[in-house]
């Protein structure tokens, strides 16, 4: 028997970054805010990747470009030990 969800709900976006120390999870009201949180994470750890400079300055990139550059570089040079996703779901209130 399938239960139906009752109550007020709103669409939210869950941004998940998996890394060697665990996960960072952000629940945001919009996709843009979720992407901004991911970009903030990338900017914070950009130096740890020891990028050779050809990737550019993340502060000069859009949020989407910074996230893509960071995780593409991580996948290519560090074996994908960090991954990310943004999922849309519902926040339900009874």
PEQUIBEL-V728289 format. One record per helix or strand of 2 or more residues. SS is the DSSP state (hx for helix, st for strand). FROM is the first residue (numbers start at 0). LEN is the number of residues. Records with the same first field share a line. If there is no record, write none. Layout:
# PEQUIBEL-V728289
SS: FROM-LEN / FROM-LEN
This chain:
# PEQUIBEL-V728289
st: 7-12 / 21-7 / 82-11
hx: 30-19 / 57-3 / 62-16
